[in-house]
Amino acid sequence: MLFKVTYSKVITLFVSIPFTVFAGLVHPENNSVLNYTYVLFEWEQIPDAYEYQLQASTAEDFSTPIIEITDNTLIYIDRDNFEWATEYFWHVKPVFNNGMGSVWSETFSFTTGEKRSVAETTIFNENQIADGLTVFGAFFNYFSAIIDRNGREIWNTGETDIVYYNSSPYVDLFGCYLNSDAENNLPGIVFSIDNEIIWDEPNDEFLHHDLFRLPNGNYMGIVSTSSIGSIPIGPWTPLFQQLGYQADGVTLEFPWIGDKLVEWDKDTKEVVWSWDTFDHYSMADYDQLGGTWDQAYFDLQYDWTHVNAALFSDEENALYISTRHLSRITKIDYSSGDIIWNLGHEMFSGDVTMGHDLGFSFQHGLQLTDDGHIVTFDNGNLSEIFLETTEPTSRAIEIAVNENEAELVWEYVLPENLFGFASGNAQKLHNGNMLITTVGGGGTSLEVDSSGEVIWEAHYNLSLPNGAVYRANRIPDIFPIAFCVIVHGLQTSDDQTGVFLPLGNTEVNFELFNEGSVGETYNYEFSDNMNWFIGQSGSVTLGAEENTTLSFTGNVSEISGGNLLTLIVTPTHRPELAGTINVNAYSGALIVDSNIVPHAFSLFPPFPNPFNPTTTIRFSLEKRLIASLHVYDINGVLAETLVDGWLKPGEHEVQWNAGNHPSGVYFVHLIDSRKDNVQKMLLLK
């Protein structure tokens, strides 16, 4: 979980910390297996700790640390240093601002799983690549993965057979998983990067191709539906007549498979809204040219509409769907269910009123840009007929729709070897580039700029029929939503932890930190058991790595025990990560623990000693003061000044690189206004 309940740095007047306090480790959990190599470390906050030292290593004794950093938060994300199929160890040590000592936490271990993809990338213009990572799903070997611009695999679905459908900027992951025991063996799911299922469809009907979250929090997907229709007269007629069908274009004798949009309540999974192609499309419209009736002869059912993508426009309160086998894109009014327009190939009913000249066919995927344009991947199965190409040709296209007119405003024609007869998608990126994905070439993504120049290329090395890339999208990060809440003024004693609030009108403060990679709006609700604070709620929007103080004013009365304060913080786009912060408030100061072991003025022996050419010098101060740390040679000549100025109380550490000095005996001298200390060290070269 990317939400953490944390506590602030403590007001020194009231706090005490046992000498042996150490940070508790949260993530990665001990003995866990990670299916990603970007690693988020998370640990508990200790009162009065102003920063933390983090070490991770392949050695349990940390003799060869991979990372060794100091951080003043409770989350650290490493994106560079971890590899697949490796065991790692990690621990954390708090550093206190009141001079208390500390020890390392217990040691946790974790293992990274096996790499699953064999993607290869080529960079043609480093400076023009849109930021982020590329996530793709693979049929029919059932896995998904994320790669960086260099083709390095960052994440995969591990041993879970999950196919990625789509995602949001907040890395909501939608897809399906292979469940051979279910009637519909590819049920739709919402899942996390840890492959935990956040939500799954009821599986009452076969859900396929797309699943997404609506602004109201409910989920919508595409399910199959059916009706009995006729077999229209065409070149396929004799085949069906041999099977005993009339195949006269009139007799209702053959199962037609259509599609239905279904909205499920996020909690009950009850259907609360639906839209059926049989209710809104004419069965006089069907594919005459793309071979779907030939396939129906083998399947003994006709795949009529084959809706393969859907999206919702909150601004318009409208839905957009891509109907592959009718070569049609439809806009639907969500409130009434009425069709606003159909665009694409002209058919018998006359229901398609615009876009006849656009020429797209068997398209896959949909995106609605910020300026209202429609982006889709034109598979181009009928391009030889619709566009008069010499070979079947796939395109990425961007369409502008204005009232009853549709205009092609941009296209990129793929080379013949990248023709994608099925699947694929196009995504317009934040910098104006287009990410185009096709099954051609064993699965390929091209990032193309507005002029048609290829900026970046990825080959997924999947081969049909054993594998095919379904879709690929650029996402900002695998940890876009990560936040913490810090309680100001937390105090602790032997058996009590909480905040001290003076009697009367007073204020309690919480610090909210957005530690994710995208901006987010957080809703919050604050309450307490004693009604000191009444009905205080609101929302706040923070950019990536921004923070703000949430202040609540109330009337504090005297109590003998603690008053439980509760703050609930919910990120708008990932409500499942909502966190509850509970902290006791006291109207009197907490009892200060008398078992305090403060730092004395100390200069510790340098380590290593002897050394060549670097050694570490540790020292501690009782309080904030001006101090100096000098190095002298055997003759008493000043060799170097390492520290000279105001320092905070507590333990400090300085490295001395003596590479410019000759071998010999040296003395390090620590001095403040009242005390001094000397240690001997030997430089051997």
C-alpha positions as CSV (number, residue, x, y, z in Angstrom):
1,M,0.0,0.0,0.0
2,L,1.4,3.4,-1.0
3,F,-0.4,5.3,1.8
4,K,1.5,5.5,5.1
5,V,0.4,6.7,8.5
6,T,3.2,8.7,9.9
7,Y,4.0,11.1,12.7
8,S,5.8,14.3,12.9
9,K,9.1,15.4,14.4
10,V,8.3,15.9,18.0
11,I,8.5,19.2,20.1
12,T,11.6,18.6,22.1
13,L,10.1,20.0,25.3
14,F,7.7,17.1,25.6
15,V,9.3,14.2,23.9
16,S,11.7,11.4,25.0
17,I,13.1,8.6,23.0
18,P,14.5,5.4,24.4
19,F,18.1,4.9,23.4
20,T,17.4,1.7,21.5
21,V,14.5,2.9,19.4
22,F,14.6,1.8,15.8
23,A,12.4,2.3,12.7
24,G,9.9,-0.4,11.9
25,L,10.0,-1.6,8.3
26,V,6.9,-1.6,6.2
27,H,7.6,-2.2,2.5
28,P,9.0,-4.4,0.9
29,E,7.7,-6.9,3.4
30,N,10.0,-9.4,4.8
31,N,10.6,-12.5,2.6
32,S,8.4,-10.9,-0.1
33,V,8.8,-11.5,-3.9
34,L,8.6,-8.4,-6.0
35,N,7.5,-8.5,-9.6
36,Y,9.2,-5.1,-10.3
37,T,12.7,-3.6,-10.1
38,Y,11.7,-0.1,-9.2
39,V,11.6,-0.6,-5.5
40,L,9.6,1.6,-3.0
41,F,11.0,1.4,0.5
42,E,8.7,2.5,3.3
43,W,9.3,2.5,7.0
44,E,7.6,3.9,10.2
45,Q,8.4,7.3,11.5
46,I,10.0,7.5,14.9
47,P,9.2,10.6,17.0
48,D,12.1,13.1,17.0
49,A,13.8,11.6,14.0
50,Y,14.6,14.2,11.5
51,E,16.1,11.9,8.9
52,Y,16.8,8.2,8.2
53,Q,19.7,6.2,6.9
54,L,18.7,3.5,4.4
55,Q,20.9,0.6,3.3
56,A,20.2,-2.2,0.8
57,S,22.6,-4.9,-0.2
58,T,22.9,-8.4,-1.7
59,A,24.9,-9.2,1.4
60,E,23.2,-9.8,4.7
61,D,26.0,-8.1,6.6
62,F,25.7,-5.0,4.3
63,S,29.4,-5.3,3.4
64,T,28.6,-4.3,-0.2
65,P,25.7,-1.9,-0.1
66,I,23.9,-1.3,-3.3
67,I,22.2,1.9,-2.0
68,E,23.2,3.9,1.0
69,I,21.3,7.1,1.3
70,T,20.0,9.5,3.9
71,D,16.4,10.7,3.5
72,N,14.1,12.9,5.6
73,T,10.9,11.2,4.5
74,L,9.5,7.7,5.1
75,I,9.5,6.7,1.4
76,Y,12.4,6.2,-0.9
77,I,12.0,5.0,-4.5
78,D,15.0,3.5,-6.2
79,R,14.8,3.3,-10.0
80,D,18.4,2.3,-10.9
81,N,20.0,-0.3,-8.8
82,F,17.9,-3.5,-8.6
83,E,18.0,-6.5,-11.0
84,W,15.7,-9.4,-11.6
85,A,16.0,-12.8,-9.9
86,T,18.1,-11.5,-7.0
87,E,17.8,-11.6,-3.2
88,Y,18.3,-8.3,-1.3
89,F,18.5,-7.1,2.3
90,W,17.6,-3.8,3.7
91,H,17.4,-1.9,7.0
92,V,16.9,1.7,8.3
93,K,18.3,3.8,11.1
94,P,16.7,7.0,12.4
95,V,18.8,10.1,13.2
96,F,17.5,12.2,16.1
97,N,17.6,16.0,16.4
98,N,17.8,15.9,20.2
99,G,21.1,14.1,20.3
100,M,19.7,10.6,21.0
101,G,21.5,7.6,19.7
102,S,19.9,5.0,17.6
103,V,20.5,1.5,16.2
104,W,19.7,-0.1,12.9
105,S,16.3,-1.7,12.5
106,E,15.9,-5.4,12.0
107,T,16.9,-6.6,8.6
108,F,14.2,-7.5,6.0
109,S,14.9,-9.4,2.8
110,F,13.1,-9.5,-0.5
111,T,13.6,-11.2,-3.8
112,T,12.9,-9.9,-7.3
113,G,11.1,-12.3,-9.6
114,E,12.0,-13.5,-13.1
115,K,12.1,-11.2,-16.1
116,R,9.4,-12.2,-18.7
117,S,9.8,-9.9,-21.7
118,V,12.5,-9.8,-24.4
119,A,11.8,-6.3,-25.6
120,E,14.3,-4.4,-27.6
121,T,14.3,-0.7,-28.2
122,T,16.0,1.8,-30.5
123,I,16.3,5.5,-29.7
124,F,16.4,7.8,-32.7
125,N,16.1,11.1,-30.9
126,E,16.7,11.0,-27.1
127,N,15.6,14.6,-26.5
128,Q,12.2,14.1,-28.1
129,I,11.0,11.0,-26.3
130,A,8.0,11.6,-24.1
131,D,8.7,10.9,-20.5
132,G,7.4,7.8,-18.8
133,L,7.3,4.0,-19.1
134,T,5.6,1.8,-21.6
135,V,3.2,-0.9,-20.5
136,F,1.9,-3.6,-22.8
137,G,-0.2,-6.7,-22.7
138,A,0.4,-9.9,-24.6
139,F,-2.1,-12.3,-26.0
140,F,-2.1,-15.4,-26.1
141,N,0.7,-16.2,-23.8
142,Y,-1.0,-14.1,-21.1
143,F,1.4,-11.7,-19.5
144,S,2.0,-8.0,-19.3
145,A,5.1,-5.9,-18.7
146,I,6.5,-2.4,-18.4
147,I,9.7,-1.3,-20.0
148,D,11.7,1.9,-19.9
149,R,13.0,3.8,-23.0
150,N,16.0,1.5,-23.1
151,G,13.9,-1.7,-23.1
152,R,14.8,-2.6,-19.5
153,E,11.9,-4.4,-18.0
154,I,10.6,-2.6,-14.9
155,W,7.5,-4.7,-14.0
156,N,5.7,-7.8,-15.1
157,T,2.7,-9.9,-14.1
158,G,4.9,-12.7,-12.8
159,E,3.2,-16.1,-12.6
160,T,-0.2,-14.6,-12.8
161,D,-1.7,-14.8,-16.3
162,I,-2.9,-11.2,-16.7
163,V,-3.4,-9.3,-20.0
164,Y,-3.3,-5.5,-19.8
165,Y,-6.1,-3.6,-21.3
166,N,-5.6,0.0,-20.4
167,S,-4.6,2.4,-17.6
168,S,-5.0,5.9,-16.3
169,P,-2.4,8.5,-15.5
170,Y,-2.7,7.3,-11.9
171,V,-1.9,3.8,-13.0
172,D,-5.2,2.2,-12.4
173,L,-4.5,-1.1,-14.2
174,F,-7.3,-2.8,-16.1
175,G,-7.2,-6.1,-17.9
176,C,-8.3,-9.7,-17.6
177,Y,-6.8,-12.9,-16.3
178,L,-6.9,-16.5,-17.5
179,N,-9.2,-18.5,-15.3
180,S,-9.8,-21.9,-16.8
181,D,-12.3,-22.8,-14.1
182,A,-14.7,-19.9,-14.9
183,E,-17.5,-20.1,-17.5
184,N,-16.1,-17.0,-19.0
185,N,-12.4,-17.8,-18.7
186,L,-11.0,-14.2,-19.1
187,P,-12.8,-12.2,-16.4
188,G,-12.1,-8.5,-16.3
189,I,-10.2,-7.1,-13.3
190,V,-8.7,-4.0,-11.8
191,F,-5.3,-4.9,-10.4
192,S,-2.3,-3.4,-8.7
193,I,1.4,-3.5,-9.6
194,D,1.7,-6.3,-7.0
195,N,-0.9,-8.2,-9.1
196,E,-3.5,-7.9,-6.3
197,I,-7.0,-7.9,-7.6
198,I,-8.7,-4.6,-6.6
199,W,-12.0,-5.3,-8.3
200,D,-13.3,-8.0,-10.5
201,E,-16.4,-8.2,-12.7
202,P,-19.3,-10.5,-11.6
203,N,-18.7,-12.7,-14.6
204,D,-22.3,-13.1,-15.4
205,E,-21.6,-12.4,-19.0
206,F,-18.4,-12.5,-21.0
207,L,-16.5,-9.3,-20.6
208,H,-13.9,-8.5,-23.3
209,H,-11.6,-5.9,-24.7
210,D,-12.1,-3.0,-22.2
211,L,-12.9,-2.2,-18.6
212,F,-12.6,1.3,-17.0
213,R,-13.6,3.3,-14.0
214,L,-16.3,6.0,-14.3
215,P,-16.0,9.4,-12.5
216,N,-18.7,8.2,-10.0
217,G,-16.4,5.3,-9.0
218,N,-18.4,2.6,-10.7
219,Y,-16.9,0.3,-13.4
220,M,-17.9,-0.1,-17.0
221,G,-17.0,-2.8,-19.5
222,I,-17.9,-4.4,-22.8
223,V,-19.9,-7.7,-22.6
224,S,-21.2,-10.0,-25.3
225,T,-24.9,-10.3,-26.0
226,S,-26.8,-12.2,-28.7
227,S,-30.0,-12.4,-30.8
228,I,-31.3,-14.5,-33.7
229,G,-31.0,-13.0,-37.1
230,S,-30.9,-14.0,-40.7
231,I,-27.9,-15.0,-42.8
232,P,-27.7,-12.3,-45.5
233,I,-27.2,-13.3,-49.1
234,G,-23.6,-13.2,-50.3
235,P,-20.7,-15.4,-51.5
236,W,-21.0,-17.3,-48.3
237,T,-24.6,-18.4,-49.0
238,P,-23.9,-21.8,-50.5
239,L,-21.7,-22.8,-47.5
240,F,-24.5,-22.1,-45.0
241,Q,-27.1,-23.8,-47.3
242,Q,-24.9,-27.0,-47.2
243,L,-25.3,-26.9,-43.4
244,G,-29.1,-26.8,-43.8
245,Y,-29.8,-23.1,-43.3
246,Q,-32.1,-21.2,-45.6
247,A,-29.5,-18.4,-45.9
248,D,-32.0,-16.2,-47.7
249,G,-31.4,-12.9,-45.9
250,V,-34.9,-13.2,-44.4
251,T,-35.3,-16.2,-42.2
252,L,-34.4,-15.7,-38.6
253,E,-32.3,-18.7,-38.0
254,F,-28.7,-17.8,-37.0
255,P,-27.2,-16.5,-33.7
256,W,-25.7,-13.0,-34.0
257,I,-23.3,-11.9,-31.3
258,G,-23.4,-8.2,-30.4
259,D,-22.1,-6.2,-27.6
260,K,-23.5,-4.4,-24.5
261,L,-21.9,-1.7,-22.4
262,V,-22.5,-2.5,-18.7
263,E,-22.0,-0.3,-15.7
264,W,-21.6,-2.1,-12.4
265,D,-21.9,-0.6,-8.9
266,K,-18.5,-0.6,-7.5
267,D,-19.6,-2.1,-4.2
268,T,-22.5,-4.4,-4.9
269,K,-21.5,-5.2,-8.5
270,E,-25.2,-4.9,-9.5
271,V,-25.9,-3.6,-13.1
272,V,-27.0,0.0,-12.8
273,W,-26.8,1.0,-16.5
274,S,-26.5,-0.8,-19.8
275,W,-26.6,-0.1,-23.5
276,D,-27.1,-2.9,-26.1
277,T,-26.1,-2.7,-29.8
278,F,-29.2,-4.7,-30.7
279,D,-31.3,-1.8,-29.3
280,H,-29.5,0.9,-31.2
281,Y,-27.9,-0.5,-34.3
282,S,-29.7,-1.9,-37.4
283,M,-29.1,-5.5,-38.3
284,A,-29.3,-4.3,-41.9
285,D,-25.7,-3.1,-41.3
286,Y,-23.1,-5.8,-41.3
287,D,-19.7,-6.5,-42.7
288,Q,-19.9,-7.5,-46.3
289,L,-16.2,-7.4,-47.2
290,G,-14.0,-8.3,-44.3
291,G,-14.6,-12.1,-44.1
292,T,-16.6,-12.1,-40.9
293,W,-19.4,-14.2,-42.5
294,D,-16.8,-16.8,-43.7
295,Q,-15.6,-17.0,-40.1
296,A,-19.3,-17.4,-39.0
297,Y,-19.5,-20.6,-41.1
298,F,-16.8,-22.2,-38.8
299,D,-18.0,-20.7,-35.5
300,L,-21.7,-21.3,-36.2
301,Q,-22.4,-17.8,-34.8
302,Y,-21.9,-14.4,-36.4
303,D,-19.5,-11.9,-34.6
304,W,-21.6,-8.9,-35.7
305,T,-20.4,-5.8,-34.0
306,H,-17.2,-6.7,-32.1
307,V,-16.9,-3.5,-30.0
308,N,-13.3,-3.4,-29.0
309,A,-12.8,-0.1,-27.1
310,A,-14.9,2.3,-25.0
311,L,-14.2,5.4,-23.1
312,F,-16.2,8.0,-21.1
313,S,-16.0,11.8,-21.4
314,D,-16.8,13.4,-18.1
315,E,-16.9,16.9,-19.7
316,E,-19.5,15.8,-22.3
317,N,-21.3,13.1,-20.1
318,A,-20.9,10.9,-23.2
319,L,-19.5,7.5,-24.2
320,Y,-17.4,6.7,-27.2
321,I,-17.1,3.2,-28.6
322,S,-15.2,1.5,-31.5
323,T,-17.2,-1.1,-33.4
324,R,-14.6,-3.1,-35.3
325,H,-16.7,-5.2,-37.7
326,L,-18.9,-2.3,-38.7
327,S,-15.8,0.0,-39.1
328,R,-17.7,2.5,-37.0
329,I,-17.1,4.9,-34.1
330,T,-20.2,5.9,-32.1
331,K,-20.8,8.7,-29.6
332,I,-23.5,8.0,-27.0
333,D,-25.3,10.3,-24.6
334,Y,-24.8,8.7,-21.2
335,S,-28.0,10.1,-19.6
336,S,-30.5,9.0,-22.3
337,G,-28.6,6.3,-24.1
338,D,-29.3,8.0,-27.4
339,I,-26.7,7.9,-30.2
340,I,-25.3,11.4,-30.8
341,W,-23.6,10.4,-34.0
342,N,-22.0,7.5,-35.9
343,L,-19.0,8.0,-38.1
344,G,-17.2,5.7,-40.5
345,H,-18.1,3.3,-43.3
346,E,-21.4,4.0,-45.0
347,M,-24.0,1.2,-44.6
348,F,-27.5,0.2,-45.6
349,S,-29.4,1.8,-42.7
350,G,-28.0,5.3,-43.3
351,D,-27.3,5.6,-39.6
352,V,-23.7,6.5,-40.3
353,T,-24.0,10.2,-41.1
354,M,-20.4,11.3,-41.4
355,G,-16.8,10.2,-41.9
356,H,-17.4,8.0,-45.0
357,D,-14.3,9.4,-46.6
358,L,-12.0,8.7,-43.6
359,G,-11.5,5.1,-44.9
360,F,-10.7,3.4,-41.6
361,S,-11.6,-0.2,-41.2
362,F,-11.5,-2.8,-38.4
363,Q,-10.1,-0.1,-36.1
364,H,-8.9,-0.9,-32.6
365,G,-8.5,1.3,-29.5
366,L,-9.8,4.8,-28.7
367,Q,-8.5,7.9,-27.1
368,L,-10.1,11.3,-26.7
369,T,-7.5,14.1,-26.6
370,D,-7.6,17.3,-24.5
371,D,-8.9,19.2,-27.6
372,G,-11.7,16.7,-28.2
373,H,-10.0,14.8,-31.1
374,I,-10.5,11.1,-31.5
375,V,-7.4,8.9,-31.9
376,T,-7.6,5.3,-33.0
377,F,-5.5,2.6,-34.7
378,D,-6.9,1.8,-38.2
379,N,-6.0,-1.8,-38.6
380,G,-6.8,-1.3,-42.3
381,N,-8.1,-4.8,-43.1
382,L,-10.2,-3.2,-45.9
383,S,-7.7,-0.5,-46.9
384,E,-7.3,-2.0,-50.3
385,I,-11.0,-1.3,-50.9
386,F,-11.6,1.8,-48.7
387,L,-8.2,3.6,-49.4
388,E,-7.2,1.8,-52.7
389,T,-3.8,0.7,-51.2
390,T,-1.9,-2.0,-53.0
391,E,-1.4,-4.0,-49.8
392,P,-3.4,-4.1,-46.5
393,T,-2.2,-1.0,-44.7
394,S,-2.5,0.0,-41.0
395,R,-2.5,3.7,-39.8
396,A,-2.7,5.8,-36.7
397,I,-5.2,8.5,-37.2
398,E,-6.5,11.6,-35.4
399,I,-10.0,12.8,-36.2
400,A,-11.6,16.2,-35.5
401,V,-15.4,16.1,-35.2
402,N,-17.4,19.4,-35.5
403,E,-21.1,19.0,-35.3
404,N,-21.9,16.8,-38.4
405,E,-18.5,16.9,-40.0
406,A,-15.5,14.7,-39.4
407,E,-12.0,15.6,-40.6
408,L,-8.8,13.6,-40.7
409,V,-6.2,16.0,-39.1
410,W,-3.3,13.7,-38.8
411,E,-2.2,10.2,-39.9
412,Y,0.8,8.0,-39.8
413,V,0.9,5.1,-42.3
414,L,2.8,2.1,-41.1
415,P,5.2,0.3,-43.4
416,E,3.8,-2.9,-45.0
417,N,5.8,-5.2,-42.7
418,L,4.1,-3.6,-39.6
419,F,0.5,-4.2,-40.9
420,G,-1.6,-5.2,-37.9
421,F,-4.7,-7.1,-38.9
422,A,-6.0,-7.1,-35.3
423,S,-5.4,-5.5,-31.9
424,G,-3.1,-2.5,-31.5
425,N,-3.8,1.1,-30.5
426,A,-2.6,4.6,-30.8
427,Q,-2.0,7.1,-27.9
428,K,-1.3,10.8,-28.3
429,L,1.3,11.7,-25.7
430,H,1.6,14.8,-23.6
431,N,4.4,16.3,-25.8
432,G,2.3,15.8,-29.0
433,N,4.0,12.6,-30.1
434,M,2.0,9.5,-31.0
435,L,2.7,6.1,-29.6
436,I,1.5,3.5,-32.2
437,T,1.3,-0.2,-31.4
438,T,0.8,-3.0,-33.9
439,V,1.0,-6.8,-33.9
440,G,3.2,-6.4,-37.0
441,G,6.9,-7.3,-36.7
442,G,6.2,-9.6,-33.7
443,G,4.7,-6.7,-31.8
444,T,6.0,-3.2,-32.3
445,S,5.5,0.2,-30.8
446,L,6.6,3.4,-32.6
447,E,6.8,6.8,-31.0
448,V,6.3,9.3,-33.9
449,D,6.4,13.1,-33.7
450,S,3.9,15.4,-35.3
451,S,5.9,15.5,-38.6
452,G,6.0,11.7,-38.9
453,E,9.6,11.2,-37.7
454,V,10.2,8.0,-35.7
455,I,11.6,9.0,-32.3
456,W,11.7,5.7,-30.5
457,E,10.9,2.1,-31.5
458,A,10.2,-1.0,-29.4
459,H,10.0,-4.6,-30.6
460,Y,8.3,-7.1,-28.2
461,N,9.5,-10.2,-30.1
462,L,6.1,-11.9,-29.8
463,S,5.0,-14.2,-32.6
464,L,1.6,-15.3,-33.7
465,P,-0.2,-17.6,-33.1
466,N,1.6,-18.1,-29.7
467,G,1.7,-14.4,-28.8
468,A,0.5,-11.0,-29.9
469,V,0.7,-7.6,-28.4
470,Y,-2.7,-6.3,-27.5
471,R,-2.2,-2.7,-26.6
472,A,0.6,-0.5,-25.2
473,N,0.4,2.8,-23.4
474,R,2.9,5.3,-22.0
475,I,2.4,5.8,-18.2
476,P,4.3,8.3,-15.9
477,D,5.5,5.8,-13.3
478,I,4.6,2.7,-11.4
479,F,4.2,4.7,-8.2
480,P,2.2,7.8,-9.2
481,I,0.1,7.9,-6.0
482,A,2.1,7.8,-2.8
483,F,1.4,10.2,0.1
484,C,1.9,10.5,3.8
485,V,0.4,12.4,6.7
486,I,2.5,13.7,9.6
487,V,1.0,14.7,12.9
488,H,2.6,17.8,14.3
489,G,3.8,17.8,17.9
490,L,3.6,14.1,18.5
491,Q,4.8,13.2,22.0
492,T,5.7,9.8,23.5
493,S,6.3,8.3,27.0
494,D,6.5,4.8,28.4
495,D,2.8,4.0,27.7
496,Q,1.4,7.0,25.9
497,T,1.7,8.5,22.5
498,G,-0.2,11.5,21.3
499,V,-0.3,15.3,21.0
500,F,-0.6,17.8,23.8
501,L,-3.3,20.5,23.1
502,P,-3.6,23.4,25.6
503,L,-7.0,24.1,27.1
504,G,-9.4,26.4,25.3
505,N,-9.3,27.4,21.6
506,T,-6.4,25.6,20.0
507,E,-5.1,24.1,16.8
508,V,-3.9,20.7,15.7
509,N,-1.9,20.4,12.5
510,F,-1.2,17.6,10.0
511,E,1.3,17.8,7.2
512,L,0.1,16.1,4.0
513,F,2.9,15.2,1.5
514,N,2.3,14.1,-2.1
515,E,5.3,11.9,-2.7
516,G,3.9,10.5,-6.0
517,S,4.9,11.4,-9.5
518,V,1.6,13.1,-10.5
519,G,-0.6,15.9,-9.1
520,E,-3.5,14.7,-7.1
521,T,-6.6,16.1,-5.2
522,Y,-7.1,14.8,-1.7
523,N,-10.3,14.8,0.2
524,Y,-10.1,14.9,4.0
525,E,-12.5,14.5,6.9
526,F,-11.5,15.3,10.5
527,S,-13.3,14.3,13.7
528,D,-12.7,13.4,17.4
529,N,-14.5,11.5,20.1
530,M,-15.0,14.5,22.5
531,N,-16.4,16.9,19.8
532,W,-13.5,19.4,20.4
533,F,-13.5,19.7,16.6
534,I,-16.8,19.6,14.8
535,G,-17.5,18.9,11.1
536,Q,-14.2,19.8,9.5
537,S,-13.6,18.5,6.0
538,G,-12.4,19.7,2.7
539,S,-10.1,19.0,-0.2
540,V,-6.6,20.1,-1.4
541,T,-4.7,19.7,-4.6
542,L,-1.0,19.0,-4.5
543,G,1.5,18.8,-7.4
544,A,4.0,16.0,-7.4
545,E,6.3,16.2,-4.3
546,E,4.4,19.1,-2.9
547,N,3.1,19.3,0.7
548,T,0.7,21.4,2.7
549,T,-0.4,21.8,6.3
550,L,-4.0,20.8,7.3
551,S,-5.0,22.9,10.3
552,F,-8.0,22.2,12.5
553,T,-9.2,24.6,15.2
554,G,-11.3,23.4,18.2
555,N,-12.1,24.0,21.8
556,V,-10.2,21.7,24.1
557,S,-11.5,20.7,27.5
558,E,-9.7,18.9,30.3
559,I,-9.8,15.1,30.2
560,S,-8.2,12.4,32.3
561,G,-7.3,10.2,29.3
562,G,-6.8,10.7,25.6
563,N,-9.3,12.0,23.1
564,L,-9.1,10.1,19.8
565,L,-8.5,12.3,16.8
566,T,-9.3,10.8,13.4
567,L,-8.3,12.1,10.0
568,I,-9.3,10.3,6.8
569,V,-7.5,11.3,3.6
570,T,-8.7,10.0,0.3
571,P,-6.9,10.5,-3.0
572,T,-9.5,11.3,-5.7
573,H,-8.2,9.0,-8.4
574,R,-7.2,6.1,-6.2
575,P,-9.9,5.9,-3.4
576,E,-8.8,2.4,-2.5
577,L,-5.6,4.0,-1.1
578,A,-7.6,6.1,1.4
579,G,-5.8,6.3,4.8
580,T,-7.1,6.8,8.3
581,I,-4.8,8.5,10.9
582,N,-5.7,8.0,14.5
583,V,-3.9,9.9,17.2
584,N,-4.7,10.5,20.9
585,A,-4.8,14.1,22.1
586,Y,-4.2,15.1,25.7
587,S,-5.0,18.3,27.6
588,G,-2.0,17.9,29.8
589,A,1.7,17.3,28.9
590,L,2.8,13.7,28.7
591,I,5.1,12.2,31.3
592,V,8.6,12.5,30.1
593,D,10.6,9.2,30.2
594,S,13.5,9.6,32.6
595,N,15.5,6.8,31.0
596,I,17.3,9.1,28.6
597,V,20.8,8.6,27.3
598,P,21.8,11.8,25.6
599,H,24.9,12.2,23.5
600,A,27.9,13.6,25.2
601,F,30.6,15.7,23.5
602,S,32.5,12.9,21.9
603,L,35.1,12.3,19.1
604,F,35.1,8.6,18.1
605,P,38.1,6.7,16.7
606,P,38.3,7.2,12.9
607,F,37.4,4.1,10.7
608,P,39.1,2.6,9.0
609,N,42.4,3.3,10.7
610,P,45.0,2.8,9.2
611,F,43.4,4.1,6.0
612,N,44.2,4.8,2.3
613,P,43.2,7.4,1.3
614,T,39.7,7.9,2.9
615,T,38.5,7.5,6.5
616,T,35.3,8.4,8.3
617,I,35.4,10.6,11.4
618,R,32.3,10.5,13.7
619,F,31.6,12.9,16.5
620,S,28.7,14.0,18.7
621,L,27.7,17.3,20.3
622,E,25.5,18.0,23.3
623,K,23.7,21.0,21.9
624,R,23.7,23.4,19.0
625,L,27.0,25.4,19.0
626,I,30.0,26.5,16.9
627,A,32.4,23.7,16.5
628,S,35.5,23.0,14.4
629,L,37.2,19.8,13.2
630,H,40.8,20.1,12.2
631,V,43.4,17.6,10.9
632,Y,47.1,18.2,11.9
633,D,50.3,16.3,10.8
634,I,52.9,14.8,13.1
635,N,54.6,18.2,13.3
636,G,51.5,20.0,14.4
637,V,51.0,21.7,11.1
638,L,47.3,22.2,10.0
639,A,46.6,19.8,7.1
640,E,42.9,20.5,6.6
641,T,39.8,22.0,8.2
642,L,36.9,19.7,7.8
643,V,34.2,21.5,9.8
644,D,34.0,25.1,11.1
645,G,30.6,26.6,12.0
646,W,27.3,26.1,13.7
647,L,26.2,22.5,14.1
648,K,23.0,20.9,15.4
649,P,23.1,18.6,18.5
650,G,23.6,14.9,18.0
651,E,25.8,12.6,16.0
652,H,27.7,13.8,12.9
653,E,29.9,12.1,10.3
654,V,32.6,13.5,8.0
655,Q,34.8,11.7,5.4
656,W,38.4,12.8,5.0
657,N,40.1,12.1,1.7
658,A,43.8,12.3,2.2
659,G,44.8,11.6,-1.3
660,N,46.7,14.9,-1.6
661,H,48.7,14.2,1.6
662,P,51.7,12.0,2.2
663,S,51.7,8.9,4.3
664,G,52.2,9.4,8.1
665,V,50.6,10.0,11.4
666,Y,47.8,12.6,11.7
667,F,45.7,14.0,14.5
668,V,42.0,15.0,14.2
669,H,41.0,17.7,16.7
670,L,37.4,18.4,17.7
671,I,36.8,21.6,19.6
672,D,33.9,23.8,20.7
673,S,33.9,26.9,23.0
674,R,34.4,24.7,26.1
675,K,35.7,21.3,25.2
676,D,38.1,19.5,22.9
677,N,39.1,16.0,21.9
678,V,41.8,14.4,19.8
679,Q,42.1,11.1,17.9
680,K,45.2,9.6,16.2
681,M,45.1,8.1,12.7
682,L,47.6,6.6,10.3
683,L,47.7,7.2,6.5
684,L,49.4,4.4,4.6
685,K,49.9,4.6,0.9
